[in-house]
Amino acid sequence: MEQTSESRVCDLHFPNRFSIVSDMTSYNDVYAAPRIALVSTHGYVAAQPPLGAADTGGQVVYVLELAKKLAQLGHKVDIFTRRFEDQPEIDEVDADVRVIRIPCGGRDFIPKEYLHRHLNEWNEKALRYIKREGLSYLFINSHYWDAGVAGQRLSEALNIPHIHTPHSLGLWKKRQMETDYPERADRLEAEFNFKERIQHELIVYRSCQLVVATTPIQLDMLNEDYGLSRNRVHMIPPGYDDNRFYPVSEASRQMIRQRLGFEGKVVMALGRLATNKGYDLLIDGFSVLASRVPDARLRLALGGENLDPQEQGILDGLKKQVVDLGLADRVEFTGFIADEELPDYYRAADLFVLSSRYEPFGMTAIEAMASGTPTIVTIHGGLFRAVSYGRHALYADPFDKEDLGITMMKPFRHPRLRDRLSRMGAHKARSLFTWTGIAQQLVALVEGRPVAQALEEADWAEPWNDGD
Protein backbone atom coordinates (compact mmCIF):
# COMPACT_ATOMS: atom_id res chain seq x y z
CA MET A 1 0.00 0.00 0.00
CA GLU A 2 1.64 3.23 -1.16
CA GLN A 3 1.92 6.01 1.43
CA THR A 4 3.67 9.33 1.72
CA SER A 5 5.14 11.18 4.67
CA GLU A 6 1.69 12.80 5.05
CA SER A 7 0.16 9.37 5.71
CA ARG A 8 -3.32 9.52 7.20
CA VAL A 9 -3.97 8.45 10.75
CA CYS A 10 -5.61 5.04 10.64
CA ASP A 11 -9.33 4.96 11.51
CA LEU A 12 -9.03 1.75 13.52
CA HIS A 13 -9.41 2.07 17.27
CA PHE A 14 -9.56 0.02 20.43
CA PRO A 15 -13.03 0.17 22.02
CA ASN A 16 -12.84 0.78 25.79
CA ARG A 17 -9.30 2.20 25.70
CA PHE A 18 -7.17 -0.57 24.14
CA SER A 19 -9.54 -3.53 23.87
CA ILE A 20 -10.27 -4.84 20.39
CA VAL A 21 -12.47 -7.71 21.55
CA SER A 22 -14.49 -6.10 24.35
CA ASP A 23 -17.62 -5.95 22.18
CA MET A 24 -17.36 -9.63 21.18
CA THR A 25 -19.06 -12.43 23.02
CA SER A 26 -16.08 -14.67 23.70
CA TYR A 27 -12.36 -13.97 23.65
CA ASN A 28 -11.65 -17.65 22.96
CA ASP A 29 -14.11 -17.62 20.06
CA VAL A 30 -12.27 -14.67 18.53
CA TYR A 31 -8.93 -16.45 18.76
CA ALA A 32 -10.26 -19.69 17.30
CA ALA A 33 -9.75 -18.45 13.73
CA PRO A 34 -7.28 -15.57 13.28
CA ARG A 35 -3.56 -15.72 13.88
CA ILE A 36 -1.31 -13.08 15.37
CA ALA A 37 1.19 -11.45 12.99
CA LEU A 38 4.56 -10.23 14.27
CA VAL A 39 6.58 -8.09 11.86
CA SER A 40 10.37 -7.74 12.25
CA THR A 41 11.94 -6.92 8.91
CA HIS A 42 15.69 -6.55 9.56
CA GLY A 43 18.39 -9.00 10.60
CA TYR A 44 18.55 -12.78 10.41
CA VAL A 45 15.20 -13.83 11.86
CA ALA A 46 15.09 -17.63 12.03
CA ALA A 47 14.09 -20.55 14.21
CA GLN A 48 17.78 -20.76 15.15
CA PRO A 49 19.09 -17.23 14.52
CA PRO A 50 22.85 -16.57 14.21
CA LEU A 51 22.98 -14.29 17.26
CA GLY A 52 25.80 -11.80 17.00
CA ALA A 53 25.47 -11.49 13.23
CA ALA A 54 24.74 -8.05 11.79
CA ASP A 55 21.48 -6.57 13.16
CA THR A 56 20.75 -9.88 14.88
CA GLY A 57 20.67 -9.55 18.64
CA GLY A 58 18.24 -8.83 21.43
CA GLN A 59 15.35 -7.77 19.21
CA VAL A 60 15.40 -11.05 17.28
CA VAL A 61 15.41 -12.95 20.57
CA TYR A 62 12.54 -10.78 21.80
CA VAL A 63 10.37 -11.49 18.77
CA LEU A 64 11.03 -15.24 18.77
CA GLU A 65 10.45 -15.70 22.49
CA LEU A 66 7.31 -13.56 22.44
CA ALA A 67 5.97 -15.66 19.57
CA LYS A 68 6.66 -18.91 21.44
CA LYS A 69 4.92 -17.69 24.60
CA LEU A 70 1.92 -16.40 22.63
CA ALA A 71 1.69 -19.87 21.11
CA GLN A 72 1.79 -21.45 24.56
CA LEU A 73 -1.16 -19.24 25.47
CA GLY A 74 -3.11 -20.88 22.65
CA HIS A 75 -2.42 -18.71 19.60
CA LYS A 76 -0.86 -19.37 16.21
CA VAL A 77 1.80 -16.83 15.29
CA ASP A 78 3.38 -15.82 11.97
CA ILE A 79 6.60 -13.78 12.06
CA PHE A 80 7.03 -11.75 8.86
CA THR A 81 10.56 -10.72 7.93
CA ARG A 82 12.73 -10.08 4.88
CA ARG A 83 14.02 -12.92 2.72
CA PHE A 84 17.59 -12.62 1.43
CA GLU A 85 20.67 -14.70 0.64
CA ASP A 86 19.73 -18.40 0.50
CA GLN A 87 17.03 -18.39 3.15
CA PRO A 88 13.90 -20.53 2.69
CA GLU A 89 10.52 -18.89 2.39
CA ILE A 90 9.13 -20.62 5.49
CA ASP A 91 10.94 -21.55 8.69
CA GLU A 92 8.95 -23.61 11.19
CA VAL A 93 9.86 -22.54 14.74
CA ASP A 94 7.42 -25.01 16.28
CA ALA A 95 3.94 -26.37 15.60
CA ASP A 96 2.26 -22.98 16.12
CA VAL A 97 4.99 -20.50 15.17
CA ARG A 98 6.58 -19.95 11.78
CA VAL A 99 8.83 -17.38 10.13
CA ILE A 100 7.53 -16.15 6.76
CA ARG A 101 10.15 -14.43 4.62
CA ILE A 102 9.16 -11.88 1.99
CA PRO A 103 11.89 -10.85 -0.51
CA CYS A 104 12.74 -7.26 -1.38
CA GLY A 105 15.78 -5.25 -2.38
CA GLY A 106 17.68 -8.12 -3.98
CA ARG A 107 19.46 -11.10 -2.42
CA ASP A 108 22.10 -9.34 -0.32
CA PHE A 109 21.91 -8.42 3.35
CA ILE A 110 20.74 -4.82 3.87
CA PRO A 111 21.57 -2.96 7.11
CA LYS A 112 18.54 -1.76 9.04
CA GLU A 113 19.43 1.90 8.42
CA TYR A 114 18.74 1.46 4.69
CA LEU A 115 16.01 -1.17 4.60
CA HIS A 116 13.16 1.35 4.61
CA ARG A 117 13.96 2.19 0.98
CA HIS A 118 12.65 -1.23 -0.03
CA LEU A 119 9.53 -1.42 2.17
CA ASN A 120 7.08 -0.58 -0.64
CA GLU A 121 8.20 -3.71 -2.47
CA TRP A 122 8.12 -5.73 0.76
CA ASN A 123 4.59 -4.61 1.61
CA GLU A 124 3.21 -5.35 -1.85
CA LYS A 125 4.62 -8.88 -1.77
CA ALA A 126 3.60 -9.48 1.84
CA LEU A 127 0.04 -8.42 1.12
CA ARG A 128 -0.12 -10.67 -1.96
CA TYR A 129 1.17 -13.59 0.11
CA ILE A 130 -1.40 -13.05 2.87
CA LYS A 131 -4.29 -12.84 0.40
CA ARG A 132 -3.05 -15.79 -1.66
CA GLU A 133 -2.80 -17.99 1.43
CA GLY A 134 -6.15 -16.83 2.78
CA LEU A 135 -4.62 -15.73 6.09
CA SER A 136 -6.42 -13.60 8.64
CA TYR A 137 -4.95 -11.96 11.73
CA LEU A 138 -6.45 -10.59 14.90
CA PHE A 139 -3.78 -7.90 15.13
CA ILE A 140 -0.27 -6.98 13.98
CA ASN A 141 2.61 -6.36 16.39
CA SER A 142 5.59 -4.72 14.66
CA HIS A 143 9.12 -4.30 16.02
CA TYR A 144 11.49 -1.37 15.33
CA TRP A 145 10.65 1.56 13.13
CA ASP A 146 11.26 -0.12 9.77
CA ALA A 147 8.80 -2.87 10.63
CA GLY A 148 6.49 -0.22 12.09
CA VAL A 149 6.19 1.39 8.67
CA ALA A 150 5.52 -2.01 7.09
CA GLY A 151 3.12 -3.06 9.84
CA GLN A 152 1.07 0.12 9.59
CA ARG A 153 0.65 -0.31 5.84
CA LEU A 154 -0.47 -3.91 6.33
CA SER A 155 -2.79 -2.81 9.12
CA GLU A 156 -4.56 -0.31 6.92
CA ALA A 157 -4.69 -2.62 3.90
CA LEU A 158 -6.13 -5.50 5.95
CA ASN A 159 -8.21 -3.30 8.29
CA ILE A 160 -6.81 -4.88 11.44
CA PRO A 161 -5.28 -3.19 14.51
CA HIS A 162 -1.58 -2.51 14.81
CA ILE A 163 0.47 -2.54 18.02
CA HIS A 164 4.00 -1.19 17.60
CA THR A 165 7.06 -1.93 19.77
CA PRO A 166 9.86 0.54 18.88
CA HIS A 167 12.71 -1.10 20.88
CA SER A 168 14.68 2.13 20.45
CA LEU A 169 13.79 5.71 19.53
CA GLY A 170 15.42 7.78 16.83
CA LEU A 171 15.42 10.99 18.88
CA TRP A 172 17.07 9.29 21.84
CA LYS A 173 19.74 7.61 19.74
CA LYS A 174 20.42 10.85 17.85
CA ARG A 175 20.93 12.81 21.07
CA GLN A 176 23.14 10.12 22.59
CA MET A 177 25.36 9.85 19.52
CA GLU A 178 25.69 13.63 19.06
CA THR A 179 26.76 13.88 22.71
CA ASP A 180 29.16 10.93 22.53
CA TYR A 181 30.63 11.76 19.10
CA PRO A 182 30.58 15.57 18.70
CA GLU A 183 33.40 15.35 16.17
CA ARG A 184 31.18 13.15 13.95
CA ALA A 185 27.99 15.19 14.26
CA ASP A 186 28.07 16.25 10.61
CA ARG A 187 28.40 12.63 9.45
CA LEU A 188 25.86 10.96 11.74
CA GLU A 189 22.86 11.98 9.64
CA ALA A 190 24.32 10.45 6.47
CA GLU A 191 25.17 7.26 8.33
CA PHE A 192 21.98 6.75 10.36
CA ASN A 193 19.25 8.65 8.47
CA PHE A 194 17.90 10.15 11.70
CA LYS A 195 15.69 12.78 10.04
CA GLU A 196 13.86 10.28 7.86
CA ARG A 197 13.66 7.75 10.69
CA ILE A 198 12.11 10.23 13.13
CA GLN A 199 9.58 11.38 10.52
CA HIS A 200 8.50 7.79 9.95
CA GLU A 201 8.39 7.13 13.69
CA LEU A 202 6.01 10.05 14.21
CA ILE A 203 3.68 8.73 11.51
CA VAL A 204 3.70 5.18 12.87
CA TYR A 205 3.25 6.18 16.52
CA ARG A 206 0.32 8.44 15.73
CA SER A 207 -1.34 6.00 13.32
CA CYS A 208 -1.17 2.69 15.16
CA GLN A 209 -3.54 1.76 17.96
CA LEU A 210 -0.96 1.32 20.72
CA VAL A 211 2.77 1.83 21.24
CA VAL A 212 4.55 -0.54 23.62
CA ALA A 213 7.53 1.08 25.34
CA THR A 214 10.14 -1.25 26.80
CA THR A 215 11.74 1.18 29.28
CA PRO A 216 10.70 4.16 31.45
CA ILE A 217 12.95 6.39 29.31
CA GLN A 218 11.03 5.40 26.18
CA LEU A 219 7.71 5.94 27.95
CA ASP A 220 8.69 9.47 28.95
CA MET A 221 10.10 10.34 25.51
CA LEU A 222 7.05 9.02 23.69
CA ASN A 223 4.88 11.26 25.84
CA GLU A 224 7.08 14.35 26.01
CA ASP A 225 9.08 14.36 22.76
CA TYR A 226 6.80 12.49 20.36
CA GLY A 227 3.61 13.99 21.80
CA LEU A 228 1.70 10.77 22.48
CA SER A 229 -0.95 10.80 25.18
CA ARG A 230 -0.55 8.42 28.12
CA ASN A 231 -3.46 6.24 27.04
CA ARG A 232 -1.72 5.46 23.72
CA VAL A 233 1.46 4.10 25.30
CA HIS A 234 2.00 1.20 27.66
CA MET A 235 5.30 -0.08 29.07
CA ILE A 236 6.16 -3.79 28.90
CA PRO A 237 9.86 -4.50 29.61
CA PRO A 238 11.74 -7.09 27.52
CA GLY A 239 12.09 -10.61 28.84
CA TYR A 240 14.26 -13.69 29.01
CA ASP A 241 13.73 -17.45 28.82
CA ASP A 242 13.28 -18.53 32.43
CA ASN A 243 13.58 -22.18 31.40
CA ARG A 244 17.23 -21.56 30.43
CA PHE A 245 18.53 -18.72 32.57
CA TYR A 246 18.35 -19.43 36.30
CA PRO A 247 20.80 -19.70 39.20
CA VAL A 248 22.40 -22.96 40.30
CA SER A 249 24.00 -24.05 43.57
CA GLU A 250 27.55 -22.95 44.33
CA ALA A 251 28.75 -26.54 43.94
CA SER A 252 27.24 -26.72 40.45
CA ARG A 253 28.66 -23.31 39.61
CA GLN A 254 32.18 -24.38 40.56
CA MET A 255 31.87 -27.43 38.31
CA ILE A 256 30.82 -25.16 35.44
CA ARG A 257 33.76 -22.83 36.09
CA GLN A 258 36.18 -25.74 36.00
CA ARG A 259 34.70 -27.06 32.75
CA LEU A 260 34.91 -23.64 31.08
CA GLY A 261 38.34 -22.82 32.45
CA PHE A 262 37.32 -19.83 34.58
CA GLU A 263 40.01 -18.85 37.11
CA GLY A 264 40.26 -15.87 39.43
CA LYS A 265 37.65 -13.13 39.71
CA VAL A 266 36.07 -13.11 36.27
CA VAL A 267 34.30 -10.08 34.82
CA MET A 268 32.34 -10.89 31.68
CA ALA A 269 30.65 -9.08 28.81
CA LEU A 270 29.08 -10.46 25.66
CA GLY A 271 27.14 -9.26 22.67
CA ARG A 272 27.34 -7.98 19.12
CA LEU A 273 30.48 -6.23 17.89
CA ALA A 274 29.19 -2.68 17.63
CA THR A 275 30.71 0.58 18.83
CA ASN A 276 27.65 1.52 20.88
CA LYS A 277 28.22 -1.54 23.10
CA GLY A 278 31.15 0.25 24.75
CA TYR A 279 33.58 -2.65 25.08
CA ASP A 280 36.46 -0.18 24.80
CA LEU A 281 35.03 1.71 27.77
CA LEU A 282 34.78 -1.55 29.70
CA ILE A 283 38.44 -2.32 28.99
CA ASP A 284 39.41 1.13 30.28
CA GLY A 285 37.36 0.57 33.42
CA PHE A 286 38.80 -2.90 33.86
CA SER A 287 42.30 -1.42 33.84
CA VAL A 288 41.35 0.38 37.08
CA LEU A 289 40.03 -2.85 38.60
CA ALA A 290 43.06 -4.85 37.44
CA SER A 291 45.44 -2.43 39.17
CA ARG A 292 43.73 -3.06 42.50
CA VAL A 293 42.52 -6.67 42.29
CA PRO A 294 45.45 -8.87 41.22
CA ASP A 295 43.40 -11.94 40.28
CA ALA A 296 40.75 -10.04 38.29
CA ARG A 297 40.20 -11.31 34.75
CA LEU A 298 38.05 -10.03 31.88
CA ARG A 299 36.32 -12.33 29.40
CA LEU A 300 34.83 -10.80 26.27
CA ALA A 301 32.55 -13.01 24.16
CA LEU A 302 31.91 -10.78 21.17
CA GLY A 303 30.33 -11.16 17.75
CA GLY A 304 28.93 -14.05 15.79
CA GLU A 305 30.55 -17.01 14.07
CA ASN A 306 31.55 -15.03 10.96
CA LEU A 307 32.61 -11.40 11.29
CA ASP A 308 32.16 -8.83 8.55
CA PRO A 309 35.00 -6.35 7.87
CA GLN A 310 33.51 -3.67 10.12
CA GLU A 311 33.12 -6.10 13.03
CA GLN A 312 36.63 -7.45 12.51
CA GLY A 313 37.94 -3.90 12.59
CA ILE A 314 36.24 -3.25 15.93
CA LEU A 315 37.63 -6.49 17.35
CA ASP A 316 41.16 -5.70 16.15
CA GLY A 317 40.93 -2.28 17.77
CA LEU A 318 39.88 -3.80 21.10
CA LYS A 319 42.75 -6.29 21.02
CA LYS A 320 45.23 -3.49 20.32
CA GLN A 321 43.77 -1.49 23.20
CA VAL A 322 44.31 -4.44 25.56
CA VAL A 323 47.94 -4.78 24.49
CA ASP A 324 48.57 -1.02 24.76
CA LEU A 325 47.22 -1.07 28.33
CA GLY A 326 49.43 -3.99 29.28
CA LEU A 327 46.45 -6.24 29.95
CA ALA A 328 47.14 -9.04 27.46
CA ASP A 329 47.51 -11.59 30.27
CA ARG A 330 44.34 -10.40 32.03
CA VAL A 331 41.85 -10.17 29.15
CA GLU A 332 40.58 -13.10 27.09
CA PHE A 333 38.58 -12.81 23.87
CA THR A 334 36.38 -15.89 23.96
CA GLY A 335 34.73 -15.32 20.60
CA PHE A 336 31.37 -16.71 19.62
CA ILE A 337 29.49 -18.69 22.28
CA ALA A 338 26.92 -21.23 21.12
CA ASP A 339 23.43 -20.39 22.30
CA GLU A 340 23.12 -23.56 24.38
CA GLU A 341 26.28 -22.62 26.31
CA LEU A 342 25.22 -19.08 27.20
CA PRO A 343 23.53 -19.84 30.55
CA ASP A 344 26.63 -21.58 31.90
CA TYR A 345 28.91 -18.71 30.83
CA TYR A 346 26.72 -16.29 32.75
CA ARG A 347 26.74 -18.58 35.81
CA ALA A 348 30.50 -19.06 35.69
CA ALA A 349 31.25 -15.33 35.74
CA ASP A 350 31.67 -13.49 39.04
CA LEU A 351 30.41 -10.23 37.57
CA PHE A 352 28.64 -9.21 34.36
CA VAL A 353 29.00 -5.68 32.96
CA LEU A 354 26.81 -3.92 30.40
CA SER A 355 28.94 -0.90 29.43
CA SER A 356 26.98 0.43 26.45
CA ARG A 357 27.27 4.01 25.27
CA TYR A 358 23.51 3.84 24.73
CA GLU A 359 21.25 0.85 25.25
CA PRO A 360 17.46 0.75 24.93
CA PHE A 361 17.30 -1.95 27.57
CA GLY A 362 19.98 -4.63 27.77
CA MET A 363 18.86 -8.22 27.28
CA THR A 364 22.24 -9.67 28.23
CA ALA A 365 22.14 -7.93 31.61
CA ILE A 366 18.70 -9.38 32.35
CA GLU A 367 19.92 -12.86 31.41
CA ALA A 368 22.94 -12.43 33.68
CA MET A 369 20.80 -11.29 36.61
CA ALA A 370 18.42 -14.18 36.02
CA SER A 371 21.38 -16.57 36.14
CA GLY A 372 22.35 -15.31 39.58
CA THR A 373 25.36 -13.27 38.43
CA PRO A 374 25.95 -9.86 40.06
CA THR A 375 25.49 -7.27 37.32
CA ILE A 376 26.54 -3.70 36.54
CA VAL A 377 24.48 -1.76 33.97
CA THR A 378 25.19 1.45 32.10
CA ILE A 379 23.43 4.64 33.17
CA HIS A 380 23.01 5.44 29.46
CA GLY A 381 20.05 3.13 28.97
CA GLY A 382 16.70 2.01 30.24
CA LEU A 383 17.48 -0.84 32.59
CA PHE A 384 19.17 1.14 35.36
CA ARG A 385 15.85 2.90 36.10
CA ALA A 386 14.16 -0.47 36.60
CA VAL A 387 16.59 -1.77 39.24
CA SER A 388 17.38 -0.72 42.78
CA TYR A 389 21.07 0.11 43.25
CA GLY A 390 22.78 -2.31 45.61
CA ARG A 391 19.74 -4.55 45.75
CA HIS A 392 19.09 -5.85 42.23
CA ALA A 393 22.18 -4.55 40.39
CA LEU A 394 24.78 -1.80 40.36
CA TYR A 395 25.12 0.92 37.74
CA ALA A 396 27.92 3.17 36.56
CA ASP A 397 28.87 5.68 33.89
CA PRO A 398 31.07 3.75 31.42
CA PHE A 399 32.56 7.04 30.17
CA ASP A 400 34.12 7.49 33.63
CA LYS A 401 36.66 4.70 33.89
CA GLU A 402 37.30 5.37 37.60
CA ASP A 403 33.58 5.15 38.36
CA LEU A 404 33.23 1.96 36.36
CA GLY A 405 36.40 0.39 37.78
CA ILE A 406 35.55 1.17 41.41
CA THR A 407 31.98 -0.06 40.91
CA MET A 408 33.38 -3.34 39.57
CA MET A 409 35.45 -3.65 42.76
CA LYS A 410 32.46 -3.50 45.10
CA PRO A 411 31.10 -7.08 44.73
CA PHE A 412 34.64 -8.45 45.13
CA ARG A 413 35.35 -6.38 48.26
CA HIS A 414 31.94 -6.89 49.89
CA PRO A 415 30.71 -10.53 49.91
CA ARG A 416 27.35 -9.65 51.45
CA LEU A 417 26.69 -7.20 48.61
CA ARG A 418 27.72 -9.84 46.07
CA ASP A 419 25.35 -12.41 47.59
CA ARG A 420 22.47 -9.93 47.76
CA LEU A 421 22.93 -8.90 44.13
CA SER A 422 23.01 -12.55 43.08
CA ARG A 423 19.84 -13.51 44.92
CA MET A 424 17.76 -10.37 44.58
CA GLY A 425 18.81 -9.78 40.98
CA ALA A 426 17.52 -13.22 40.06
CA HIS A 427 14.23 -12.57 41.86
CA LYS A 428 13.84 -9.20 40.13
CA ALA A 429 14.39 -10.75 36.72
CA ARG A 430 12.00 -13.59 37.46
CA SER A 431 9.20 -11.35 38.69
CA LEU A 432 9.24 -8.73 35.94
CA PHE A 433 11.11 -9.88 32.87
CA THR A 434 9.96 -13.37 31.84
CA TRP A 435 8.53 -13.94 28.37
CA THR A 436 5.43 -15.50 29.91
CA GLY A 437 4.71 -12.24 31.71
CA ILE A 438 5.29 -10.19 28.56
CA ALA A 439 2.94 -12.35 26.49
CA GLN A 440 0.33 -12.19 29.26
CA GLN A 441 0.55 -8.40 29.34
CA LEU A 442 0.30 -8.02 25.55
CA VAL A 443 -2.74 -10.28 25.38
CA ALA A 444 -4.29 -8.42 28.33
CA LEU A 445 -3.93 -5.12 26.47
CA VAL A 446 -5.58 -6.56 23.38
CA GLU A 447 -8.35 -8.19 25.38
CA GLY A 448 -8.92 -5.17 27.58
CA ARG A 449 -8.11 -6.85 30.91
CA PRO A 450 -6.03 -5.01 33.53
CA VAL A 451 -2.34 -5.76 33.11
CA ALA A 452 -2.02 -6.32 36.87
CA GLN A 453 -4.49 -9.19 36.55
CA ALA A 454 -2.40 -10.76 33.80
CA LEU A 455 0.72 -10.58 35.95
CA GLU A 456 -1.11 -12.20 38.85
CA GLU A 457 -2.12 -15.05 36.58
CA ALA A 458 1.45 -15.68 35.40
CA ASP A 459 3.33 -18.58 36.98
CA TRP A 460 6.18 -17.09 39.01
CA ALA A 461 8.12 -20.17 40.12
CA GLU A 462 11.07 -19.99 42.53
CA PRO A 463 14.22 -19.46 40.44
CA TRP A 464 16.58 -21.45 42.67
CA ASN A 465 16.55 -24.80 40.94
CA ASP A 466 18.87 -26.98 42.94
CA GLY A 467 18.71 -26.17 46.57
CA ASP A 468 20.86 -23.08 46.99
Protein Blocks (a to p, Z undefined) as FASTA:
>chain_A
ZZdfklccdfbdceehjacklmpfblklmmmmmccddddfedjddfbdcehiahiafkmm
mmmmmmmmmmmnopacddddddehjbdfbdcfblmbccddddeeijbdcdfklmmmmmmm
mmmmmmmmmmmnopacfbdcdehjklmmmmmmmmmmnopacdddekpafklmmmmmmmmm
mmlmmmmmmmnommmmmmmmmmmmmmmmbdcdfbfklmmmmmmmnopafklcccdddddd
fklgccddfklmmmmmmmnopghjddddeddddfklommmmmmmmmmmmmmmmkbccddd
edjfbdcfklmmmmmmmmmmmmmnopmmmcccebjadfklmmmmmmmpmbdcdfbfbdfk
opmlmmmmmnopacdddfbbfklmmpcehklmccddfklmklmmmmmmmmmmmmmlmmmm
mmmmmmmmmmmmcfklmmmmmmmmmnopafklmmmmpccddfblnoZZ
